């Protein structure tokens, strides 16, 4: 049985979040051999989602969201904390991560290898307290697609260490990087991003976004 955890995140003064829930499938790829980038790439593609990047994350990052696309992130290696649903109120990353430089509310979830997170467009997120490593884009290209003659083979050749996640988006949607306050007064536009026909992992199963995002 798939464990599906749902988190309803209301909009804040800085972040649109979404009327759809954040979905977390803990350990869905945790079995030996399941958390394989090429294998997950194939599954995503079969459900109409295109893998566009693998990042190795540093100690922290700015809270941000994607205003034009829903996002699926699968943890390939390592562990981290991800804060969802609130924006930074300080430009100092230490203050916004471990101090008071953040909006009130939100939820902090532990992310471990094999976990999947499905974020509706507008959902604020900030990855921090990662397995120690330096930030890097590990896939060829700019992070908006795997620039290789054989993307699947390119994924197989990547050395993974630290905390790494692979990101995918519905094939007809493009991701942007929006920070808190960028869409104040325009939240409805972010919420109107079309719902995908299939969940990237569970396809048309009711347990996934097909049944959860009504």
TORPA-4810 file (N, C-alpha, C, O; in nm, 3 decimals):
<nodes>
NODE_1_0.083_-0.119_0.000_0.000_0.000_0.000_0.088_0.126_0.000_0.189_0.132_0.070_X
NODE_2_0.048_0.224_-0.077_0.119_0.351_-0.082_0.070_0.439_0.032_-0.050_0.456_0.051_X
NODE_3_0.163_0.495_0.107_0.126_0.591_0.210_0.125_0.730_0.148_0.226_0.775_0.094_X
NODE_4_0.013_0.798_0.157_-0.001_0.932_0.101_-0.030_1.029_0.216_-0.130_1.016_0.286_X
NODE_5_0.058_1.125_0.234_0.038_1.228_0.335_0.002_1.359_0.265_0.068_1.399_0.169_X
NODE_6_-0.101_1.425_0.314_-0.151_1.549_0.253_-0.132_1.665_0.349_-0.150_1.653_0.470_X
NODE_7_-0.094_1.779_0.291_-0.076_1.900_0.371_-0.143_2.017_0.298_-0.104_2.053_0.187_X
NODE_8_-0.243_2.074_0.361_-0.311_2.191_0.306_-0.240_2.316_0.356_-0.232_2.340_0.477_X
NODE_9_-0.188_2.394_0.264_-0.108_2.511_0.298_-0.180_2.637_0.249_-0.185_2.660_0.128_X
NODE_10_-0.234_2.717_0.338_-0.306_2.838_0.295_-0.211_2.942_0.239_-0.092_2.941_0.271_X
NODE_11_-0.261_3.031_0.156_-0.177_3.141_0.107_-0.134_3.230_0.222_-0.202_3.239_0.325_X
NODE_12_-0.021_3.297_0.203_0.033_3.390_0.302_0.048_3.527_0.234_0.025_3.538_0.114_X
NODE_13_0.086_3.629_0.308_0.108_3.759_0.244_0.214_3.756_0.134_0.211_3.840_0.044_X
NODE_14_0.307_3.660_0.140_0.415_3.653_0.042_0.402_3.539_-0.059_0.450_3.549_-0.171_X
NODE_15_0.337_3.431_-0.018_0.338_3.309_-0.098_0.196_3.266_-0.137_0.109_3.258_-0.051_X
NODE_16_0.172_3.238_-0.267_0.037_3.199_-0.308_-0.004_3.062_-0.260_-0.123_3.036_-0.237_X
NODE_17_0.096_2.970_-0.243_0.065_2.830_-0.214_-0.043_2.781_-0.311_-0.037_2.818_-0.428_X
NODE_18_-0.139_2.700_-0.269_-0.234_2.646_-0.366_-0.359_2.597_-0.296_-0.358_2.568_-0.177_X
NODE_19_-0.466_2.588_-0.371_-0.589_2.527_-0.320_-0.577_2.375_-0.320_-0.655_2.306_-0.255_X
NODE_20_-0.480_2.323_-0.394_-0.451_2.179_-0.392_-0.351_2.150_-0.280_-0.275_2.238_-0.239_X
NODE_21_-0.352_2.028_-0.231_-0.264_1.990_-0.120_-0.125_1.950_-0.169_-0.108_1.895_-0.278_X
NODE_22_-0.027_1.979_-0.086_0.106_1.921_-0.102_0.093_1.772_-0.071_0.033_1.735_0.029_X
NODE_23_0.150_1.687_-0.156_0.146_1.542_-0.135_0.286_1.489_-0.107_0.382_1.529_-0.172_X
NODE_24_0.297_1.399_-0.011_0.424_1.337_0.026_0.404_1.186_0.028_0.318_1.134_0.099_X
NODE_25_0.486_1.116_-0.050_0.484_0.970_-0.050_0.614_0.922_0.014_0.713_0.901_-0.056_X
NODE_26_0.615_0.905_0.146_0.740_0.870_0.214_0.787_0.729_0.177_0.711_0.632_0.183_X
NODE_27_0.914_0.721_0.138_0.977_0.592_0.113_0.921_0.512_-0.002_0.939_0.390_-0.006_X
NODE_28_0.852_0.575_-0.097_0.789_0.498_-0.204_0.892_0.431_-0.295_0.863_0.329_-0.358_X
NODE_29_1.013_0.489_-0.302_1.120_0.428_-0.381_1.235_0.382_-0.291_1.350_0.376_-0.335_X
NODE_30_1.205_0.348_-0.166_1.311_0.316_-0.070_1.363_0.173_-0.083_1.471_0.143_-0.032_X
NODE_31_1.290_0.085_-0.148_1.334_-0.054_-0.161_1.462_-0.061_-0.246_1.481_0.023_-0.333_X
NODE_32_1.548_-0.159_-0.221_1.672_-0.170_-0.298_1.647_-0.172_-0.449_1.565_-0.249_-0.499_X
NODE_33_1.720_-0.086_-0.520_1.708_-0.080_-0.665_1.596_0.006_-0.718_1.589_0.031_-0.838_X
NODE_34_1.507_0.053_-0.629_1.394_0.134_-0.674_1.430_0.280_-0.697_1.378_0.344_-0.788_X
NODE_35_1.520_0.332_-0.615_1.556_0.474_-0.623_1.667_0.493_-0.727_1.777_0.538_-0.695_X
NODE_36_1.636_0.458_-0.849_1.729_0.463_-0.962_1.682_0.574_-1.056_1.568_0.571_-1.102_X
NODE_37_1.768_0.671_-1.084_1.726_0.789_-1.160_1.669_0.753_-1.297_1.568_0.808_-1.338_X
NODE_38_1.733_0.662_-1.368_1.685_0.624_-1.501_1.550_0.553_-1.493_1.462_0.575_-1.576_X
NODE_39_1.535_0.468_-1.394_1.409_0.395_-1.376_1.295_0.491_-1.342_1.184_0.478_-1.395_X
NODE_40_1.322_0.587_-1.253_1.220_0.685_-1.216_1.188_0.775_-1.336_1.073_0.810_-1.358_X
NODE_41_1.290_0.812_-1.412_1.271_0.889_-1.535_1.169_0.821_-1.627_1.079_0.887_-1.679_X
NODE_42_1.184_0.691_-1.646_1.092_0.615_-1.732_0.949_0.620_-1.678_0.854_0.638_-1.754_X
NODE_43_0.935_0.605_-1.547_0.802_0.607_-1.486_0.737_0.743_-1.504_0.621_0.753_-1.543_X
NODE_44_0.812_0.849_-1.475_0.759_0.984_-1.493_0.713_1.007_-1.636_0.604_1.058_-1.660_X
NODE_45_0.797_0.968_-1.732_0.766_0.991_-1.873_0.639_0.917_-1.913_0.559_0.969_-1.990_X
NODE_46_0.621_0.796_-1.862_0.502_0.717_-1.896_0.374_0.782_-1.844_0.264_0.753_-1.893_X
NODE_47_0.388_0.871_-1.744_0.272_0.939_-1.686_0.262_1.085_-1.731_0.185_1.162_-1.674_X
NODE_48_0.340_1.122_-1.832_0.330_1.257_-1.887_0.407_1.363_-1.812_0.374_1.481_-1.821_X
NODE_49_0.509_1.323_-1.737_0.594_1.417_-1.665_0.737_1.405_-1.717_0.787_1.295_-1.739_X
NODE_50_0.801_1.519_-1.737_0.936_1.522_-1.794_1.039_1.560_-1.688_1.028_1.665_-1.625_X
NODE_51_1.137_1.473_-1.669_1.248_1.503_-1.578_1.334_1.613_-1.636_1.372_1.607_-1.753_X
NODE_52_1.365_1.715_-1.554_1.441_1.828_-1.606_1.572_1.854_-1.533_1.657_1.927_-1.584_X
NODE_53_1.591_1.796_-1.414_1.715_1.824_-1.343_1.740_1.723_-1.231_1.648_1.657_-1.182_X
NODE_54_1.866_1.715_-1.193_1.908_1.660_-1.064_2.000_1.764_-1.001_2.100_1.803_-1.061_X
NODE_55_1.965_1.809_-0.881_2.050_1.901_-0.806_2.105_1.832_-0.683_2.038_1.750_-0.619_X
NODE_56_2.230_1.867_-0.649_2.283_1.836_-0.517_2.272_1.965_-0.437_2.323_2.070_-0.478_X
NODE_57_2.206_1.958_-0.322_2.172_2.078_-0.246_2.279_2.113_-0.143_2.339_2.025_-0.082_X
NODE_58_2.300_2.243_-0.126_2.388_2.292_-0.022_2.314_2.302_0.110_2.206_2.246_0.125_X
NODE_59_2.372_2.375_0.208_2.315_2.379_0.343_2.175_2.441_0.351_2.094_2.400_0.434_X
NODE_60_2.147_2.539_0.265_2.016_2.603_0.267_1.994_2.675_0.134_2.082_2.675_0.048_X
NODE_61_1.879_2.738_0.119_1.845_2.812_-0.002_1.733_2.910_0.029_1.675_2.905_0.137_X
NODE_62_1.703_2.998_-0.066_1.591_3.089_-0.050_1.459_3.013_-0.061_1.449_2.918_-0.139_X
NODE_63_1.361_3.054_0.015_1.226_3.002_-0.004_1.174_3.054_-0.137_1.189_3.171_-0.169_X
NODE_64_1.113_2.965_-0.215_1.068_3.002_-0.349_0.950_2.916_-0.390_0.910_2.825_-0.316_X
NODE_65_0.895_2.944_-0.508_0.786_2.863_-0.561_0.789_2.871_-0.713_0.863_2.950_-0.771_X
NODE_66_0.708_2.788_-0.776_0.697_2.787_-0.922_0.556_2.831_-0.958_0.458_2.768_-0.918_X
NODE_67_0.547_2.939_-1.034_0.416_2.998_-1.059_0.349_2.943_-1.183_0.230_2.966_-1.205_X
NODE_68_0.423_2.869_-1.267_0.370_2.824_-1.395_0.368_2.673_-1.411_0.331_2.622_-1.518_X
NODE_69_0.406_2.600_-1.308_0.415_2.454_-1.322_0.398_2.385_-1.187_0.441_2.437_-1.084_X
NODE_70_0.337_2.268_-1.191_0.340_2.177_-1.078_0.475_2.105_-1.080_0.537_2.093_-1.186_X
NODE_71_0.519_2.057_-0.966_0.652_2.000_-0.956_0.649_1.869_-0.879_0.577_1.855_-0.780_X
NODE_72_0.728_1.773_-0.925_0.751_1.649_-0.851_0.899_1.639_-0.819_0.983_1.651_-0.908_X
NODE_73_0.931_1.617_-0.693_1.070_1.601_-0.651_1.085_1.464_-0.585_1.009_1.429_-0.494_X
NODE_74_1.183_1.389_-0.630_1.214_1.260_-0.569_1.353_1.267_-0.508_1.448_1.309_-0.574_X
NODE_75_1.365_1.225_-0.383_1.494_1.225_-0.315_1.571_1.101_-0.358_1.526_0.988_-0.338_X
NODE_76_1.688_1.123_-0.416_1.771_1.011_-0.463_1.871_0.965_-0.358_1.891_0.845_-0.339_X
NODE_77_1.935_1.062_-0.289_2.035_1.027_-0.186_2.029_1.130_-0.073_1.986_1.244_-0.093_X
NODE_78_2.072_1.087_0.045_2.088_1.178_0.157_1.959_1.210_0.229_1.856_1.146_0.210_X
NODE_79_1.967_1.313_0.313_1.851_1.357_0.390_1.858_1.508_0.409_1.965_1.569_0.398_X
NODE_80_1.744_1.567_0.438_1.734_1.712_0.456_1.601_1.742_0.524_1.518_1.654_0.544_X
NODE_81_1.584_1.869_0.557_1.455_1.921_0.601_1.404_2.013_0.491_1.480_2.093_0.437_X
NODE_82_1.275_2.004_0.459_1.214_2.095_0.362_1.101_2.169_0.432_1.010_2.108_0.487_X
NODE_83_1.109_2.301_0.428_1.004_2.386_0.485_0.909_2.426_0.373_0.952_2.483_0.272_X
NODE_84_0.783_2.397_0.390_0.682_2.428_0.290_0.585_2.533_0.342_0.552_2.535_0.461_X
NODE_85_0.540_2.620_0.253_0.425_2.703_0.282_0.449_2.844_0.331_0.353_2.919_0.347_X
NODE_86_0.575_2.882_0.357_0.602_3.018_0.406_0.722_3.078_0.335_0.809_3.006_0.285_X
NODE_87_0.726_3.210_0.330_0.835_3.281_0.265_0.938_3.332_0.364_0.912_3.339_0.484_X
NODE_88_1.054_3.368_0.312_1.158_3.433_0.392_1.120_3.580_0.410_1.063_3.643_0.321_X
NODE_89_1.154_3.634_0.526_1.136_3.778_0.549_1.270_3.847_0.571_1.274_3.967_0.599_X
NODE_90_1.379_3.771_0.560_1.514_3.826_0.571_1.598_3.774_0.456_1.584_3.659_0.414_X
NODE_91_1.685_3.860_0.403_1.776_3.819_0.296_1.894_3.739_0.350_1.968_3.678_0.273_X
NODE_92_1.912_3.739_0.481_2.020_3.664_0.544_1.975_3.518_0.555_1.879_3.487_0.625_X
NODE_93_2.046_3.429_0.487_2.003_3.290_0.481_2.007_3.221_0.616_1.922_3.135_0.645_X
NODE_94_2.102_3.255_0.699_2.106_3.195_0.832_1.985_3.239_0.915_1.924_3.159_0.985_X
NODE_95_1.951_3.367_0.905_1.836_3.420_0.979_1.705_3.361_0.928_1.616_3.330_1.008_X
NODE_96_1.692_3.344_0.796_1.568_3.290_0.741_1.558_3.139_0.760_1.448_3.084_0.757_X
NODE_97_1.671_3.073_0.781_1.669_2.928_0.799_1.653_2.888_0.944_1.568_2.806_0.978_X
NODE_98_1.735_2.947_1.031_1.736_2.905_1.171_1.692_3.014_1.268_1.682_2.990_1.388_X
NODE_99_1.665_3.134_1.217_1.623_3.243_1.303_1.476_3.279_1.283_1.394_3.193_1.251_X
NODE_100_1.446_3.406_1.301_1.307_3.453_1.294_1.274_3.516_1.159_1.165_3.571_1.143_X
NODE_101_1.364_3.509_1.063_1.344_3.575_0.935_1.258_3.496_0.838_1.299_3.468_0.726_X
NODE_102_1.139_3.461_0.882_1.046_3.382_0.801_0.903_3.414_0.842_0.878_3.462_0.952_X
NODE_103_0.810_3.388_0.752_0.669_3.401_0.786_0.630_3.293_0.888_0.695_3.189_0.897_X
NODE_104_0.525_3.319_0.962_0.474_3.220_1.055_0.393_3.115_0.980_0.335_3.143_0.875_X
NODE_105_0.390_2.994_1.037_0.310_2.887_0.978_0.395_2.791_0.896_0.515_2.777_0.920_X
NODE_106_0.331_2.727_0.800_0.400_2.629_0.717_0.420_2.497_0.790_0.370_2.476_0.900_X
NODE_107_0.495_2.410_0.726_0.524_2.279_0.782_0.665_2.239_0.741_0.708_2.267_0.629_X
NODE_108_0.738_2.175_0.832_0.871_2.124_0.801_0.866_1.973_0.798_0.822_1.909_0.893_X
NODE_109_0.913_1.915_0.687_0.911_1.770_0.668_1.052_1.717_0.648_1.136_1.782_0.586_X
NODE_110_1.077_1.600_0.702_1.204_1.534_0.677_1.199_1.465_0.541_1.101_1.400_0.507_X
NODE_111_1.305_1.481_0.467_1.314_1.422_0.333_1.429_1.322_0.332_1.543_1.356_0.365_X
NODE_112_1.399_1.199_0.293_1.498_1.092_0.291_1.495_1.020_0.157_1.396_1.026_0.084_X
NODE_113_1.603_0.952_0.125_1.613_0.882_-0.002_1.491_0.792_-0.022_1.454_0.715_0.067_X
NODE_114_1.430_0.802_-0.139_1.311_0.725_-0.171_1.181_0.800_-0.154_1.076_0.752_-0.196_X
NODE_115_1.187_0.918_-0.092_1.066_1.000_-0.074_1.030_1.074_-0.202_1.117_1.107_-0.283_X
NODE_116_0.901_1.099_-0.220_0.852_1.181_-0.331_0.763_1.291_-0.275_0.680_1.267_-0.186_X
NODE_117_0.781_1.411_-0.328_0.697_1.525_-0.293_0.634_1.579_-0.422_0.704_1.599_-0.522_X
NODE_118_0.502_1.601_-0.419_0.434_1.659_-0.535_0.376_1.793_-0.492_0.290_1.801_-0.405_X
NODE_119_0.426_1.898_-0.556_0.394_2.035_-0.518_0.304_2.099_-0.623_0.346_2.113_-0.738_X
NODE_120_0.183_2.137_-0.588_0.104_2.216_-0.682_0.168_2.353_-0.704_0.237_2.404_-0.616_X
NODE_121_0.145_2.411_-0.820_0.204_2.541_-0.852_0.175_2.642_-0.742_0.064_2.650_-0.691_X
NODE_122_0.277_2.720_-0.707_0.263_2.822_-0.605_0.306_2.782_-0.467_0.309_2.865_-0.376_X
NODE_123_0.341_2.654_-0.447_0.375_2.605_-0.314_0.516_2.647_-0.275_0.613_2.612_-0.342_X
NODE_124_0.527_2.722_-0.167_0.657_2.768_-0.119_0.736_2.651_-0.062_0.682_2.565_0.007_X
NODE_125_0.867_2.648_-0.093_0.953_2.544_-0.037_1.096_2.593_-0.022_1.145_2.676_-0.099_X
NODE_126_1.162_2.539_0.078_1.298_2.579_0.114_1.369_2.457_0.172_1.329_2.407_0.277_X
NODE_127_1.471_2.408_0.106_1.544_2.288_0.147_1.667_2.330_0.229_1.745_2.414_0.185_X
NODE_128_1.682_2.270_0.347_1.793_2.311_0.434_1.836_2.194_0.523_1.773_2.088_0.525_X
NODE_129_1.944_2.218_0.598_2.000_2.116_0.689_2.020_1.984_0.615_1.975_1.878_0.660_X
NODE_130_2.087_1.993_0.503_2.108_1.878_0.416_2.229_1.796_0.459_2.313_1.842_0.536_X
NODE_131_2.237_1.674_0.408_2.361_1.597_0.417_2.472_1.686_0.359_2.459_1.733_0.246_X
NODE_132_2.581_1.710_0.434_2.680_1.810_0.391_2.737_1.785_0.251_2.787_1.677_0.220_X
NODE_133_2.729_1.888_0.169_2.783_1.885_0.033_2.766_2.024_-0.026_2.692_2.107_0.028_X
NODE_134_2.833_2.050_-0.137_2.819_2.179_-0.204_2.709_2.171_-0.309_2.683_2.066_-0.366_X
NODE_135_2.645_2.285_-0.332_2.536_2.293_-0.429_2.590_2.271_-0.571_2.695_2.324_-0.607_X
NODE_136_2.516_2.193_-0.651_2.557_2.171_-0.790_2.440_2.118_-0.871_2.358_2.040_-0.822_X
NODE_137_2.434_2.161_-0.997_2.345_2.099_-1.095_2.421_1.981_-1.154_2.529_1.999_-1.209_X
NODE_138_2.365_1.861_-1.143_2.437_1.741_-1.184_2.400_1.692_-1.324_2.472_1.611_-1.382_X
NODE_139_2.289_1.740_-1.377_2.248_1.699_-1.512_2.303_1.798_-1.615_2.319_1.916_-1.585_X
NODE_140_2.331_1.750_-1.737_2.380_1.840_-1.841_2.272_1.938_-1.884_2.155_1.902_-1.900_X
NODE_141_2.313_2.064_-1.903_2.218_2.167_-1.942_2.203_2.272_-1.834_2.289_2.286_-1.748_X
NODE_142_2.092_2.345_-1.839_2.068_2.457_-1.748_1.967_2.425_-1.638_1.931_2.514_-1.561_X
NODE_143_1.922_2.300_-1.630_1.821_2.263_-1.532_1.680_2.268_-1.587_1.584_2.237_-1.516_X
NODE_144_1.666_2.307_-1.713_1.535_2.311_-1.779_1.527_2.203_-1.887_1.481_2.228_-1.998_X
NODE_145_1.572_2.086_-1.853_1.576_1.975_-1.947_1.714_1.912_-1.945_1.813_1.979_-1.918_X
NODE_146_1.720_1.784_-1.975_1.847_1.712_-1.976_1.903_1.718_-2.119_1.854_1.652_-2.209_X
NODE_147_2.006_1.800_-2.136_2.061_1.824_-2.269_2.162_1.715_-2.304_2.282_1.729_-2.283_X
NODE_148_2.110_1.606_-2.357_2.192_1.491_-2.395_2.119_1.415_-2.504_1.996_1.414_-2.509_X
NODE_149_2.195_1.351_-2.593_2.133_1.271_-2.698_2.049_1.158_-2.640_1.945_1.121_-2.695_X
NODE_150_2.096_1.105_-2.528_2.024_0.997_-2.459_2.008_1.038_-2.312_2.093_1.005_-2.230_X
NODE_151_1.900_1.109_-2.278_1.884_1.156_-2.140_1.889_1.045_-2.037_1.945_1.062_-1.929_X
NODE_152_1.832_0.932_-2.070_1.829_0.821_-1.976_1.971_0.773_-1.944_2.004_0.747_-1.828_X
NODE_153_2.054_0.762_-2.047_2.193_0.719_-2.027_2.270_0.825_-1.950_2.356_0.792_-1.867_X
NODE_154_2.241_0.953_-1.976_2.307_1.060_-1.902_2.276_1.050_-1.753_2.364_1.072_-1.670_X
NODE_155_2.153_1.016_-1.719_2.115_0.999_-1.579_2.191_0.883_-1.515_2.232_0.891_-1.399_X
NODE_156_2.209_0.778_-1.589_2.276_0.659_-1.535_2.422_0.687_-1.500_2.478_0.622_-1.412_X
NODE_157_2.483_0.784_-1.567_2.626_0.812_-1.549_2.654_0.910_-1.437_2.770_0.932_-1.402_X
NODE_158_2.551_0.971_-1.380_2.573_1.074_-1.279_2.613_1.012_-1.145_2.549_0.919_-1.096_X
NODE_159_2.720_1.065_-1.088_2.761_1.023_-0.953_2.682_1.102_-0.851_2.683_1.226_-0.853_X
NODE_160_2.614_1.035_-0.762_2.528_1.098_-0.663_2.592_1.092_-0.525_2.632_0.986_-0.479_X
NODE_161_2.601_1.209_-0.460_2.647_1.214_-0.322_2.582_1.333_-0.255_2.529_1.422_-0.322_X
NODE_162_2.586_1.336_-0.122_2.517_1.441_-0.049_2.366_1.423_-0.059_2.317_1.312_-0.077_X
NODE_163_2.293_1.534_-0.048_2.147_1.531_-0.063_2.113_1.570_-0.205_2.136_1.683_-0.247_X
NODE_164_2.057_1.475_-0.281_2.022_1.501_-0.420_1.873_1.474_-0.442_1.815_1.381_-0.387_X
NODE_165_1.814_1.559_-0.526_1.676_1.537_-0.569_1.669_1.550_-0.721_1.745_1.624_-0.783_X
NODE_166_1.573_1.477_-0.778_1.544_1.485_-0.920_1.408_1.550_-0.936_1.314_1.514_-0.866_X
NODE_167_1.396_1.646_-1.029_1.273_1.720_-1.047_1.210_1.696_-1.182_1.278_1.687_-1.284_X
NODE_168_1.077_1.685_-1.182_1.001_1.664_-1.305_0.876_1.751_-1.303_0.826_1.789_-1.197_X
NODE_169_0.827_1.781_-1.424_0.712_1.869_-1.442_0.624_1.814_-1.553_0.674_1.743_-1.640_X
NODE_170_0.495_1.844_-1.551_0.412_1.802_-1.664_0.474_1.849_-1.796_0.523_1.961_-1.804_X
NODE_171_0.471_1.764_-1.896_0.546_1.790_-2.019_0.511_1.921_-2.085_0.594_1.979_-2.155_X
NODE_172_0.388_1.971_-2.066_0.347_2.095_-2.132_0.371_2.219_-2.046_0.334_2.329_-2.086_X
NODE_173_0.433_2.204_-1.928_0.454_2.316_-1.838_0.603_2.345_-1.820_0.686_2.255_-1.825_X
NODE_174_0.636_2.473_-1.799_0.775_2.516_-1.779_0.787_2.581_-1.642_0.700_2.658_-1.600_X
NODE_175_0.896_2.550_-1.572_0.912_2.603_-1.438_0.988_2.735_-1.435_1.077_2.760_-1.515_X
NODE_176_0.949_2.817_-1.340_1.020_2.942_-1.313_1.060_2.941_-1.165_1.024_2.849_-1.091_X
NODE_177_1.135_3.041_-1.125_1.181_3.052_-0.986_1.131_3.185_-0.932_1.186_3.291_-0.965_X
NODE_178_1.026_3.180_-0.850_0.964_3.302_-0.797_0.987_3.310_-0.647_0.973_3.211_-0.575_X
NODE_179_1.022_3.429_-0.601_1.044_3.451_-0.458_0.924_3.524_-0.396_0.838_3.575_-0.468_X
NODE_180_0.920_3.527_-0.266_0.805_3.583_-0.196_0.768_3.723_-0.239_0.854_3.811_-0.251_X
NODE_181_0.641_3.745_-0.264_0.589_3.875_-0.299_0.575_3.901_-0.447_0.519_4.004_-0.485_X
NODE_182_0.624_3.813_-0.531_0.625_3.839_-0.675_0.486_3.835_-0.737_0.463_3.898_-0.841_X
NODE_183_0.392_3.764_-0.677_0.259_3.751_-0.736_0.149_3.804_-0.645_0.034_3.761_-0.654_X
NODE_184_0.183_3.896_-0.557_0.081_3.956_-0.472_-0.024_4.023_-0.561_0.010_4.102_-0.650_X
NODE_185_-0.149_3.991_-0.536_-0.258_4.043_-0.618_-0.288_3.959_-0.741_-0.384_3.986_-0.812_X
NODE_186_-0.205_3.857_-0.765_-0.222_3.771_-0.883_-0.226_3.623_-0.846_-0.197_3.537_-0.930_X
NODE_187_-0.262_3.593_-0.723_-0.260_3.454_-0.679_-0.351_3.366_-0.764_-0.319_3.250_-0.790_X
NODE_188_-0.463_3.419_-0.807_-0.557_3.339_-0.887_-0.491_3.287_-1.014_-0.521_3.177_-1.059_X
NODE_189_-0.400_3.367_-1.071_-0.331_3.323_-1.193_-0.244_3.200_-1.165_-0.236_3.108_-1.246_X
NODE_190_-0.178_3.201_-1.050_-0.094_3.087_-1.012_-0.182_2.964_-0.985_-0.147_2.853_-1.024_X
NODE_191_-0.294_2.984_-0.918_-0.383_2.873_-0.885_-0.449_2.811_-1.009_-0.500_2.699_-1.002_X
NODE_192_-0.448_2.882_-1.120_-0.518_2.835_-1.240_-0.432_2.745_-1.329_-0.478_2.702_-1.435_X
NODE_193_-0.310_2.715_-1.287_-0.227_2.623_-1.366_-0.301_2.490_-1.379_-0.343_2.434_-1.278_X
NODE_194_-0.319_2.439_-1.501_-0.404_2.320_-1.522_-0.355_2.197_-1.445_-0.235_2.172_-1.434_X
NODE_195_-0.450_2.123_-1.394_-0.421_1.997_-1.325_-0.375_1.892_-1.426_-0.438_1.877_-1.530_X
NODE_196_-0.267_1.820_-1.398_-0.222_1.714_-1.489_-0.322_1.599_-1.497_-0.401_1.578_-1.405_X
NODE_197_-0.318_1.526_-1.606_-0.407_1.410_-1.621_-0.364_1.293_-1.533_-0.446_1.212_-1.491_X
NODE_198_-0.233_1.286_-1.505_-0.180_1.172_-1.428_-0.086_1.220_-1.318_-0.019_1.322_-1.332_X
NODE_199_-0.083_1.146_-1.210_0.018_1.160_-1.107_0.150_1.107_-1.163_0.148_1.005_-1.233_X
NODE_200_0.263_1.171_-1.137_0.389_1.123_-1.195_0.428_0.983_-1.151_0.495_0.912_-1.225_X
NODE_201_0.387_0.944_-1.031_0.423_0.813_-0.977_0.307_0.714_-0.985_0.326_0.599_-1.024_X
NODE_202_0.188_0.759_-0.948_0.073_0.669_-0.933_-0.021_0.670_-1.052_-0.124_0.603_-1.050_X
NODE_203_0.014_0.747_-1.156_-0.069_0.748_-1.276_-0.210_0.798_-1.247_-0.227_0.906_-1.190_X
NODE_204_-0.310_0.721_-1.287_-0.449_0.762_-1.268_-0.511_0.707_-1.141_-0.633_0.717_-1.122_X
NODE_205_-0.431_0.649_-1.055_-0.483_0.595_-0.928_-0.542_0.706_-0.842_-0.488_0.817_-0.835_X
NODE_206_-0.652_0.675_-0.776_-0.721_0.774_-0.696_-0.638_0.819_-0.574_-0.660_0.927_-0.521_X
NODE_207_-0.544_0.736_-0.532_-0.461_0.773_-0.417_-0.372_0.893_-0.447_-0.333_0.966_-0.356_X
NODE_208_-0.339_0.913_-0.575_-0.251_1.022_-0.615_-0.325_1.151_-0.640_-0.437_1.169_-0.593_X
NODE_209_-0.262_1.242_-0.714_-0.321_1.374_-0.734_-0.452_1.369_-0.812_-0.534_1.460_-0.800_X
NODE_210_-0.473_1.264_-0.891_-0.598_1.251_-0.965_-0.718_1.253_-0.870_-0.819_1.317_-0.897_X
NODE_211_-0.704_1.181_-0.758_-0.813_1.176_-0.662_-0.802_1.281_-0.551_-0.902_1.314_-0.487_X
NODE_212_-0.681_1.333_-0.529_-0.659_1.426_-0.418_-0.678_1.572_-0.457_-0.721_1.654_-0.376_X
NODE_213_-0.646_1.605_-0.582_-0.660_1.743_-0.627_-0.793_1.760_-0.699_-0.799_1.753_-0.822_X
NODE_214_-0.898_1.782_-0.625_-1.031_1.794_-0.684_-1.069_1.938_-0.710_-1.178_1.966_-0.759_X
</nodes>
